[in-house]
Amino acid sequence: MSNGDDDPADASGEADAPGDAEDAADAGESTEAAAPTRPDEPTEESLNEYLDEIEAHLDEAETEADLDDVDALLDDAEAGVEEADLPEPDEDDDTDDPRGDLESRIAELREGVEDARGPYGSDVVDEIEAAAATLDDTEWTADGHADAADAVRAFVDAAADAVDVEEGDDADAVLDAAESEETTGAEETADSGEPADAVPIETLATALDAVADAVADADLDADDDADTISALLAAADDLTDGLDAAEEWDDLETHEQLRAQGYYDVLGHYKDYPVEWAALKEHETRGNVDMILLALDSLASEFMERHCLEALKRMGKRGKTEASLEELLGRAEKRDQFAIRILGKMAATEATETLVEFVPEDSNPQLQKAAFKALGEIGASEAVQPLADRLSTDSDTDDLVQPLAARALGLIGDTRAVDPLADVLAAEERGDDLRAAAGWALRQIGTREALEAVADHADEHSFVVSTEGEKAQRSLDAAAAAA
């Protein structure tokens, strides 16, 4: 059916349903029976009779024009309800409401008109676009990918038979383009996770988009092209059913997903229990970071999560990849101390900005300690000033974190830290642990100025401080002897 362009209602919004049968027939000339006529003096009874006649007219409607006529008659009935002198509902009995009952009946008939319209070419386009979105948004298994591709091919074939479109947008040409990708797809899909011999999902989705464009350009008429639209909708339903039946990763159990992705391929005849852990240890040995991340993502087990993260920590720089950084940075941003320690072992400079934000976190000294050490292992020069500032603060957690801030400065090795560290070492009122940590840090920096600042305290009464001073003096003596 098609939407009629001529509105049977006049400019005032009232229908042209006249009082004589001839005009009523003109209003619904696409049907054999004359259109019903609104009563001259509308009452509840006469309006209900009028709506009975309109309902019968709706049942006989065969075209969009017929439905437009019914819509116009409903407009006329609505006007009659407004004009009618109907009793108002009793405040104590809201069930007796003639006007409301008539308005509800008109609304139901309007819904019937809408239900009877179409289907249209736009409905076909909507179905195709929904299928294309499903195709693109779903993570398919290898078998599912093949089945989805078959469903698309079958639909494109059916669309090519049903729609006569202009050359250049021919649906057969779209199908040929999709199939030609199959012979060249190995290189293009090698890094995408798609089977190497499969038509890429992007190409299949493009084929569906092309068919949708072709259907839209065909400007199908709901009346004249009803059979074509019906055939296309049936083909689109088959496409949807085919995609629904195709296997996706979420359909598989976790161990099936891991097996399909080769996680267990490293296992020999003898293996520890559970097998996931045995495979994890082998992947760590072989440096298979992607498989460790696969287990971390797939296995909802605290046991395996801990062992996956410990594997990455032991691997250190060897475990640093773009994917592992993304995973660990996401965890670090949520203040995961284990992830922060791993980033330090990886010397991940990419984590510096995130970790520097944790330096002043006095309310969480354990987080500070993890961040300080990681910044030192990374060698983050951007952290020198924030860490130096921690040496001069006065908070309840200073005894816990300030020695670690000093040691982090030593690991970084930036000479800008020499003066603040030397000031801490020279302040006898500061705790021995902090002063010894400052001496250790100065020795790690290792410049003559830094060593001399520590060597000046070789005779300290504090054993831990004097030990650092003696080591610094030996380093100075060795340097002098070598010169």
C-alpha positions as CSV (number, residue, x, y, z in Angstrom):
1,M,0.0,0.0,0.0
2,S,1.1,3.6,-0.6
3,N,0.4,6.8,1.3
4,G,-2.1,8.9,-0.6
5,D,-1.0,12.5,-1.2
6,D,-4.5,13.9,-1.3
7,D,-6.0,14.6,2.1
8,P,-9.7,14.0,2.2
9,A,-10.0,16.6,5.0
10,D,-10.6,20.2,4.0
11,A,-8.5,23.2,5.1
12,S,-10.4,23.6,8.4
13,G,-9.3,20.1,9.4
14,E,-12.8,18.6,9.1
15,A,-13.5,15.7,6.7
16,D,-15.5,16.3,3.5
17,A,-17.8,13.5,4.5
18,P,-21.1,15.1,3.2
19,G,-24.6,14.4,4.1
20,D,-25.5,12.7,0.9
21,A,-24.5,9.3,-0.4
22,E,-22.9,10.6,-3.6
23,D,-20.3,12.7,-1.8
24,A,-19.6,9.9,0.6
25,A,-18.9,7.6,-2.3
26,D,-16.5,10.2,-3.8
27,A,-14.6,10.2,-0.5
28,G,-14.0,6.5,-0.7
29,E,-14.1,5.9,-4.4
30,S,-11.5,3.1,-4.3
31,T,-14.0,0.8,-2.6
32,E,-17.2,-0.6,-4.1
33,A,-19.4,0.4,-1.1
34,A,-20.3,4.1,-0.5
35,A,-18.5,5.6,2.4
36,P,-20.6,6.0,5.6
37,T,-22.1,9.4,6.4
38,R,-21.9,11.2,9.8
39,P,-25.4,11.7,11.4
40,D,-26.8,15.2,11.1
41,E,-27.6,15.3,14.8
42,P,-24.9,13.3,16.5
43,T,-25.8,11.3,19.6
44,E,-24.1,8.6,21.4
45,E,-26.1,6.0,19.6
46,S,-25.8,7.5,16.2
47,L,-22.1,8.1,16.5
48,N,-21.5,4.5,17.6
49,E,-23.5,3.4,14.5
50,Y,-21.3,5.7,12.4
51,L,-18.2,4.1,13.9
52,D,-19.6,0.7,13.1
53,E,-19.9,1.7,9.5
54,I,-16.3,3.1,9.5
55,E,-15.0,-0.1,11.0
56,A,-16.7,-2.1,8.2
57,H,-15.1,0.3,5.7
58,L,-11.7,-0.4,7.3
59,D,-12.2,-4.1,7.0
60,E,-12.9,-3.7,3.3
61,A,-9.9,-1.4,2.7
62,E,-7.4,-2.8,0.2
63,T,-5.2,0.1,-0.7
64,E,-3.4,3.0,0.9
65,A,-6.0,5.3,-0.6
66,D,-8.7,3.3,1.1
67,L,-7.0,3.7,4.4
68,D,-6.6,7.5,3.8
69,D,-10.4,7.6,3.3
70,V,-10.9,5.8,6.6
71,D,-8.6,8.2,8.4
72,A,-10.6,11.1,6.9
73,L,-13.8,9.5,8.2
74,L,-12.3,9.1,11.6
75,D,-11.5,12.8,11.6
76,D,-15.1,13.5,10.7
77,A,-16.3,11.2,13.6
78,E,-14.0,13.0,16.0
79,A,-15.5,16.3,15.0
80,G,-19.0,14.8,15.5
81,V,-18.0,13.8,19.0
82,E,-16.9,17.3,19.8
83,E,-20.1,18.8,18.4
84,A,-22.4,16.3,20.1
85,D,-24.3,17.2,23.3
86,L,-23.3,14.2,25.4
87,P,-23.8,13.8,29.1
88,E,-20.9,14.4,31.3
89,P,-19.7,11.5,33.5
90,D,-21.0,11.2,37.0
91,E,-18.3,12.2,39.6
92,D,-19.3,9.1,41.6
93,D,-19.3,6.8,38.6
94,D,-16.4,7.2,36.2
95,T,-17.5,4.2,34.2
96,D,-20.4,6.2,32.5
97,D,-18.4,8.4,30.1
98,P,-20.0,8.4,26.6
99,R,-17.5,11.0,25.2
100,G,-14.5,9.2,26.6
101,D,-15.8,5.8,25.3
102,L,-16.3,7.3,21.8
103,E,-12.8,8.9,21.8
104,S,-11.3,5.6,22.9
105,R,-13.0,3.7,20.1
106,I,-11.8,6.2,17.5
107,A,-8.3,5.8,18.8
108,E,-8.5,2.0,18.5
109,L,-9.7,2.4,14.9
110,R,-6.8,4.7,14.1
111,E,-4.4,2.0,15.4
112,G,-6.2,-0.4,13.1
113,V,-5.6,1.9,10.2
114,E,-1.9,2.1,11.0
115,D,-1.6,-1.7,11.4
116,A,-3.2,-2.2,8.0
117,R,-0.8,0.1,6.2
118,G,2.3,-1.1,4.4
119,P,4.6,-2.9,4.5
120,Y,6.8,-0.3,2.8
121,G,10.2,-0.3,1.2
122,S,11.5,1.6,4.2
123,D,10.6,-1.5,6.4
124,V,12.9,-3.6,4.2
125,V,15.7,-1.0,4.6
126,D,15.2,-1.0,8.4
127,E,15.5,-4.8,8.5
128,I,18.7,-4.8,6.4
129,E,20.3,-2.1,8.5
130,A,19.5,-4.0,11.7
131,A,21.1,-7.1,10.3
132,A,24.1,-5.1,9.2
133,A,24.5,-3.8,12.8
134,T,24.2,-7.3,14.2
135,L,26.8,-8.5,11.7
136,D,29.2,-5.8,12.6
137,D,28.7,-5.7,16.4
138,T,28.9,-9.5,17.0
139,E,32.2,-11.4,17.7
140,W,31.8,-14.5,15.6
141,T,33.5,-17.8,16.0
142,A,35.1,-19.3,12.8
143,D,32.1,-21.4,12.1
144,G,29.7,-18.6,13.0
145,H,31.6,-16.3,10.6
146,A,31.2,-18.7,7.8
147,D,27.5,-19.2,8.5
148,A,26.9,-15.5,8.8
149,A,28.6,-15.0,5.4
150,D,26.4,-17.7,3.9
151,A,23.3,-15.9,5.2
152,V,24.4,-12.6,3.7
153,R,25.2,-14.3,0.3
154,A,21.7,-15.9,0.3
155,F,20.0,-12.6,1.1
156,V,22.0,-10.7,-1.6
157,D,21.0,-13.3,-4.1
158,A,17.3,-13.0,-3.2
159,A,17.5,-9.2,-3.3
160,A,19.1,-9.3,-6.7
161,D,16.1,-11.4,-7.9
162,A,13.5,-9.2,-6.3
163,V,14.8,-5.7,-7.0
164,D,15.4,-4.3,-10.4
165,V,17.9,-1.5,-9.7
166,E,20.0,0.7,-11.9
167,E,23.3,-0.6,-13.3
168,G,26.2,0.2,-11.0
169,D,24.1,-0.6,-7.9
170,D,23.2,-4.1,-9.0
171,A,22.8,-6.5,-6.1
172,D,24.6,-9.2,-8.1
173,A,27.5,-6.9,-8.5
174,V,27.5,-6.4,-4.7
175,L,27.6,-10.1,-4.2
176,D,30.4,-10.6,-6.7
177,A,32.4,-7.9,-4.9
178,A,31.9,-9.7,-1.5
179,E,32.9,-13.1,-3.0
180,S,36.0,-11.6,-4.7
181,E,37.3,-10.6,-1.2
182,E,37.4,-14.2,-0.2
183,T,40.4,-14.9,-2.4
184,T,42.3,-11.9,-1.2
185,G,41.1,-11.8,2.4
186,A,43.9,-13.8,4.0
187,E,46.4,-10.9,4.3
188,E,43.7,-8.4,5.2
189,T,42.2,-10.5,8.0
190,A,45.4,-12.0,9.5
191,D,45.5,-9.5,12.3
192,S,41.7,-9.2,12.8
193,G,40.9,-12.6,14.3
194,E,38.8,-13.5,11.3
195,P,39.4,-16.8,9.5
196,A,42.0,-16.1,6.8
197,D,39.9,-17.6,4.0
198,A,36.7,-15.8,5.0
199,V,35.0,-12.8,3.5
200,P,35.8,-9.9,5.9
201,I,32.8,-8.8,8.1
202,E,33.3,-5.3,6.9
203,T,32.9,-6.4,3.3
204,L,29.7,-8.3,4.1
205,A,28.3,-5.3,6.0
206,T,29.1,-3.1,3.0
207,A,27.2,-5.5,0.7
208,L,24.2,-5.2,2.9
209,D,24.4,-1.4,3.0
210,A,24.6,-1.5,-0.8
211,V,21.4,-3.6,-1.0
212,A,19.7,-1.3,1.4
213,D,20.6,1.7,-0.7
214,A,19.3,-0.1,-3.8
215,V,16.0,-0.9,-2.2
216,A,15.6,2.8,-1.0
217,D,16.5,4.0,-4.5
218,A,13.9,1.7,-6.1
219,D,11.1,3.7,-4.4
220,L,8.9,0.7,-4.0
221,D,5.1,1.4,-3.8
222,A,3.2,-0.4,-1.1
223,D,0.3,-1.2,-3.5
224,D,2.0,-1.6,-6.8
225,D,5.1,-3.4,-5.5
226,A,3.5,-5.4,-2.7
227,D,4.8,-8.7,-3.9
228,T,8.3,-7.4,-4.3
229,I,8.3,-5.9,-0.8
230,S,6.9,-9.1,0.6
231,A,9.6,-11.1,-1.0
232,L,12.3,-8.8,0.3
233,L,10.9,-8.9,3.8
234,A,10.9,-12.7,3.7
235,A,14.5,-12.7,2.5
236,A,15.4,-10.2,5.3
237,D,13.7,-12.5,7.9
238,D,15.7,-15.4,6.6
239,L,18.9,-13.3,6.9
240,T,18.0,-12.4,10.5
241,D,17.3,-16.0,11.3
242,G,20.6,-17.1,9.7
243,L,22.5,-14.5,11.8
244,D,20.7,-15.6,15.0
245,A,21.6,-19.2,14.3
246,A,25.3,-18.4,13.5
247,E,27.7,-19.2,16.4
248,E,29.2,-16.3,18.3
249,W,31.8,-16.4,21.0
250,D,29.3,-15.7,23.8
251,D,27.6,-18.9,22.9
252,L,30.6,-20.9,23.9
253,E,31.7,-22.0,27.4
254,T,34.9,-20.3,28.6
255,H,37.0,-23.4,28.1
256,E,35.7,-23.8,24.6
257,Q,36.6,-20.2,23.8
258,L,40.1,-20.8,25.2
259,R,40.5,-24.0,23.3
260,A,39.3,-22.4,20.0
261,Q,41.9,-19.6,20.5
262,G,44.7,-22.1,21.0
263,Y,45.2,-21.4,24.7
264,Y,45.7,-25.1,25.6
265,D,47.9,-25.9,22.6
266,V,51.1,-25.5,24.7
267,L,50.2,-28.3,27.0
268,G,52.2,-31.6,26.8
269,H,51.1,-35.0,28.0
270,Y,51.9,-34.2,31.7
271,K,50.3,-31.2,33.2
272,D,49.6,-29.6,36.5
273,Y,46.1,-29.1,37.8
274,P,44.2,-27.0,37.0
275,V,45.1,-27.2,33.3
276,E,44.5,-23.4,32.9
277,W,47.3,-22.8,35.3
278,A,49.6,-25.3,33.7
279,A,49.1,-23.6,30.3
280,L,49.6,-20.2,31.9
281,K,53.1,-21.2,33.2
282,E,54.1,-22.5,29.8
283,H,52.8,-19.3,28.1
284,E,54.9,-17.3,30.6
285,T,58.0,-19.3,29.8
286,R,57.4,-18.8,26.1
287,G,56.6,-15.1,26.5
288,N,53.1,-15.4,25.1
289,V,51.7,-12.2,26.6
290,D,48.6,-12.3,24.5
291,M,47.6,-15.7,25.9
292,I,48.2,-14.5,29.5
293,L,45.9,-11.6,28.8
294,L,43.4,-14.0,27.2
295,A,43.3,-16.1,30.4
296,L,43.1,-12.9,32.5
297,D,40.1,-11.7,30.5
298,S,38.3,-15.0,30.1
299,L,38.7,-16.8,33.5
300,A,36.5,-15.4,36.2
301,S,38.6,-16.8,39.0
302,E,40.5,-14.9,41.6
303,F,43.1,-17.7,41.6
304,M,43.8,-17.4,37.9
305,E,43.6,-13.6,38.0
306,R,46.3,-13.5,40.7
307,H,48.5,-16.0,38.8
308,C,48.1,-14.1,35.5
309,L,49.2,-10.9,37.1
310,E,52.1,-12.5,38.9
311,A,53.2,-13.9,35.6
312,L,53.3,-10.5,34.1
313,K,55.2,-9.2,37.1
314,R,57.8,-11.8,36.8
315,M,58.2,-11.2,33.0
316,G,58.8,-7.5,33.7
317,K,59.9,-5.7,30.5
318,R,59.4,-8.9,28.6
319,G,55.7,-8.7,29.3
320,K,55.3,-5.1,28.1
321,T,53.1,-4.9,25.0
322,E,50.5,-2.4,23.9
323,A,47.7,-4.7,25.1
324,S,49.3,-5.5,28.5
325,L,49.9,-1.8,29.1
326,E,46.3,-1.0,28.3
327,E,45.1,-3.6,30.7
328,L,47.4,-2.6,33.5
329,L,46.9,1.1,33.1
330,G,43.2,0.6,33.3
331,R,43.7,-1.2,36.6
332,A,46.2,1.3,37.9
333,E,43.8,4.2,37.3
334,K,41.5,2.4,39.6
335,R,44.3,2.3,42.3
336,D,45.1,-1.3,41.9
337,Q,48.5,-1.6,43.7
338,F,49.4,-4.9,42.1
339,A,49.0,-3.4,38.7
340,I,51.1,-0.4,39.7
341,R,53.9,-2.7,40.9
342,I,53.8,-4.6,37.6
343,L,54.1,-1.3,35.6
344,G,57.2,-0.5,37.7
345,K,58.7,-3.9,36.8
346,M,58.0,-3.2,33.2
347,A,59.6,0.3,33.4
348,A,56.5,1.6,31.7
349,T,57.1,5.3,31.2
350,E,53.5,5.4,29.8
351,A,52.3,5.1,33.5
352,T,54.2,8.1,34.8
353,E,51.3,10.6,34.5
354,T,48.9,8.3,36.3
355,L,51.4,7.4,39.1
356,V,52.5,11.0,39.7
357,E,48.9,11.8,40.7
358,F,49.1,9.3,43.6
359,V,52.3,10.9,45.1
360,P,50.4,13.4,47.4
361,E,47.7,10.7,48.4
362,D,48.3,11.0,52.2
363,S,45.1,9.2,52.9
364,N,46.4,6.0,51.3
365,P,50.0,5.4,52.3
366,Q,50.0,1.8,50.8
367,L,49.1,3.3,47.4
368,Q,51.8,5.9,47.8
369,K,54.4,3.3,48.6
370,A,53.5,1.3,45.5
371,A,53.5,4.4,43.3
372,F,56.8,5.7,44.7
373,K,58.7,2.4,44.0
374,A,57.2,2.1,40.5
375,L,58.2,5.7,39.6
376,G,61.7,4.9,40.8
377,E,61.9,1.8,38.7
378,I,60.5,3.6,35.7
379,G,63.1,6.4,36.2
380,A,60.4,9.0,35.8
381,S,62.1,12.4,35.9
382,E,58.7,14.1,35.9
383,A,58.3,12.7,39.4
384,V,61.4,14.3,40.9
385,Q,59.7,17.5,42.2
386,P,56.6,15.8,43.6
387,L,58.7,13.2,45.4
388,A,61.1,15.9,46.7
389,D,58.1,17.8,48.0
390,R,57.1,14.7,50.0
391,L,60.4,14.9,51.9
392,S,59.4,18.2,53.5
393,T,55.7,17.5,54.4
394,D,54.4,17.0,57.9
395,S,51.7,14.3,58.1
396,D,50.9,11.2,60.1
397,T,52.1,8.9,57.4
398,D,55.5,10.5,56.8
399,D,57.4,7.8,58.7
400,L,56.0,5.2,56.3
401,V,56.3,7.0,53.0
402,Q,59.1,9.5,53.2
403,P,61.9,6.9,53.2
404,L,60.4,5.4,50.1
405,A,60.1,8.8,48.4
406,A,63.9,9.2,49.1
407,R,64.7,5.8,47.7
408,A,62.6,6.5,44.6
409,L,64.6,9.7,44.0
410,G,67.7,7.6,44.2
411,L,66.4,5.1,41.6
412,I,65.5,7.9,39.3
413,G,69.0,9.3,39.6
414,D,68.2,12.9,38.7
415,T,70.7,15.4,40.1
416,R,67.9,17.8,40.9
417,A,67.3,15.6,43.9
418,V,70.7,16.1,45.4
419,D,70.0,19.3,47.4
420,P,66.7,18.1,49.0
421,L,68.2,14.8,49.8
422,A,71.3,16.4,51.4
423,D,69.1,18.7,53.5
424,V,67.2,15.7,54.9
425,L,70.5,13.8,55.6
426,A,71.9,16.9,57.4
427,A,68.8,17.3,59.7
428,E,69.6,15.2,62.7
429,E,66.1,15.7,64.1
430,R,64.7,13.6,61.2
431,G,64.4,9.9,61.8
432,D,67.3,7.6,61.2
433,D,65.5,5.5,58.6
434,L,64.7,8.5,56.5
435,R,68.2,9.9,56.8
436,A,69.7,6.6,55.8
437,A,67.3,6.3,52.9
438,A,68.5,9.8,51.8
439,G,72.1,8.7,52.1
440,W,71.4,5.6,50.0
441,A,69.6,7.7,47.3
442,L,72.5,10.1,47.1
443,R,74.9,7.2,46.6
444,Q,72.7,5.9,43.7
445,I,72.8,9.4,42.1
446,G,76.6,9.0,42.4
447,T,77.9,12.5,41.5
448,R,80.9,13.8,43.5
449,E,78.7,16.4,45.2
450,A,76.2,13.7,46.2
451,L,78.9,11.3,47.5
452,E,80.6,14.0,49.5
453,A,77.3,15.0,51.2
454,V,76.9,11.4,52.4
455,A,80.6,10.9,53.3
456,D,80.4,13.8,55.7
457,H,78.2,11.6,58.0
458,A,80.6,8.6,58.1
459,D,81.2,9.2,61.8
460,E,77.5,9.5,62.8
461,H,76.3,7.9,66.0
462,S,73.5,6.3,64.0
463,F,74.7,3.0,62.6
464,V,72.5,3.0,59.5
465,V,73.5,6.6,58.6
466,S,77.2,6.1,59.3
467,T,77.1,2.9,57.1
468,E,75.9,4.9,54.2
469,G,78.6,7.5,54.9
470,E,81.3,4.9,54.9
471,K,80.2,3.4,51.6
472,A,80.1,6.9,50.1
473,Q,83.7,7.6,51.3
474,R,84.9,4.3,49.8
475,S,83.4,5.3,46.5
476,L,85.2,8.7,46.6
477,D,88.5,7.0,47.6
478,A,88.1,4.5,44.7
479,A,87.4,7.3,42.3
480,A,90.5,9.3,43.5
481,A,92.7,6.2,43.2
482,A,91.5,5.6,39.6
483,A,92.3,9.2,38.7
